[in-house]
Amino acid sequence: MVLFLFWFAILVVLIMDKKQAKSRVEKLKDEINHHRYLYHVLDKPQISDSAWDSLKHELSELENKFPDLIAPDSPTQRVGGKPLPFFKKVSHSAPMLSLEDVFTKEEFEAWLARISKIVPTDKLDFFGELKVDGFAMSLTYKKGILNIGSTRGDGKVGEDVTENIKTIQAIPLKLREPKESEIKNIGLNPDKVLKLISNGEIEVRGEVFMNKSVFEKINLEQKKLGLAEYANPRNTAAGSVRQLDPKLAAKRMLDFLAYSLVIDLGQTEHNQEHSLLKLLGFKTDTEARELKNVKEVESFWNEIHKKREKMAWEIDGLVISVNSNQTFSKLGVVGKAPRGAVAFKFPGKEATTKVLDIIIQVGRTGVLTPVAVLDAVDINGVNVTRATLHNEDEIRRLDIRIGDTVIVQRAGDVIPDVVNVLKNLRPKNSKEFNFPKKCPVCAGEVKRLEGEAAYKCINKKCPAQHREGLYHFVSKKAFNIVGLGPEIIDKLVDESLIKDSSDIFKLEPKNLLGLEGFAEISADKLVASIQKSKKISLARFIYSLGIIHVGEETANLLAVYFNSIENLSLASEEDLKKVPGVGEKATSSIKKWLEDKENKELLKKLLKEVEVQRPPKLSKKLAGKTFVLTGTLESLSRDSAKEKIRLMGGDVSSSVSKETDYVVAGENAGSKFDKAEKLGVKIISERELLKMLE
Ligand code: IVH
């Protein structure tokens, strides 16, 4: 069905005639303009940049297909915005340009091929640096003293925001005077440089931005005060610099990274500019580096893309420039962008697409989750075809209909979700979705529990719940049976090779041979993997049972308290209530599970198959101490670090607060590190943690 809809959608696009294209182009133009106004003029965006890019992408694709639909007022035909009238205007000495975006390796190589027609590219050196997601700032220094700080504006004329940016600690009010030897070391003439610092005018450009941790803190305060939260760090930063009262701007703790020097101080390469900026007292990008060829550019891109989420501030790609300034100038400017540099962007976290259908999924606990079936769209390198709609309330809140164009977000490893519906793009034949009154799998009764947003299928024998329970049983945090995922479970259930989880351990290679996709080697391999998983810790075993309200954490607490599955199965409600950290909901759900006749049977059968290992005796060395882990640890995986801390009686939390005792900072520690510093929480290294764990 889904496949059919997918091909149907493709067909619709193919046969979209010019008339339809024209009407879509008009609608898209209005929508893009509307969001441009909200963003650039009012500074109150309602959708993210990547969602906006996605709309522009659809428009430019239609314009490519029907070039005579390109109108001079199309958002694809221009860059930038007008300065606001509140500040004094400043004309830039040289235009503040923008950059051409490339998104893929192929597009990057196409850029290279284009410039190779003007300059030889076989021995070309590049310089790569972070593309910080803030906003550009020009700083002029007269006789070494900060004179004017101005925004980009429309590229020619910006706004004088000097008083506000003076509050940014990363911007020097007076240029540092480098030592002669320092200047010589980077291959420049000390006389020339020092003369210009003390007597001339120097213009520095860079990016003003807000660290993620500062942004989170500001939003937390807004929330506490019952005020609207800000959309993203960049707009909050831009808004802060446009505050007419510098005292307010000062509170925002903005940051600045310098990336170019407009004045000729004798530098012949872009990397010298970075070195010199550092000598002049500016914060520069520590990741920036020279790149010898396309391969190095690509691996730099991959390396930074992986680190992106962990960085203290938002970046949306890399800036790759031709390193030689002479070649860079020779390449000139096309439109408003220099030909000698590109923004090699990272994929957006959001995109727009259409809702083809809304279906219901029945989970392990019987919860009915509505899911949007989407016209396939690439988000951050992943082909997204579904997004969760959470529950009926969320469907109402979004007012989402089949046929709608929506903004889908994919952040980290979580299931993509729909963040917004673009109502202006709603087609006439859109269809409302009515939540089913019966379970779509077993036709059983569904109930909305009091105080909960979810409808549940209350049929204990519902096949969907049964399957989901099996998926959970073999999953990573439970039995972790490598090679046994939902697809194979489905086949095993369909062929009646397993009825419940205990049957998994009885499987032999010969049972698997008849299944599609299995040959002798793969069947042996899966059975070996199943056998290997039989030895299991008590905590994992409890978790694998899939008792409602018993997640990883509660399973751990139960394991430590009862020390054996026998003790747990004999526990009374009173006993369960004594377990520290286990709440009332979990207690009654565990009791109910343990009393159920079928569960009792299953437990018996399981214990015949597997070997549950009791937790080792606890050392109380870290009792009462709370840890937060951030960044990448070198010798321990996050999970094993957590387990070790817990085994010594310590707690591990996911967010830093005043109650945190230690923040363990690995490589590329992110916003949690900043927060710990701010709150004065002790920060320790992995080595120090290992010492504590001895
Ligand atoms: S170089 C010729 N380097 O990206 C333009 N720009 O799309 C020179 N940006 O307006 C820009 N980080 O605000 C450059 N390391 C970096 C950057 C950077 C962010 C922004 C800048 C500019 C926009 C260009």
Residues whose N, C-alpha, C, O or C-beta is under 5 A from the ligand:
A	BS01	IVH	L97 S98 L99 E129 L130 K131 V132 F135 A136 E207 Y259 V319 P338
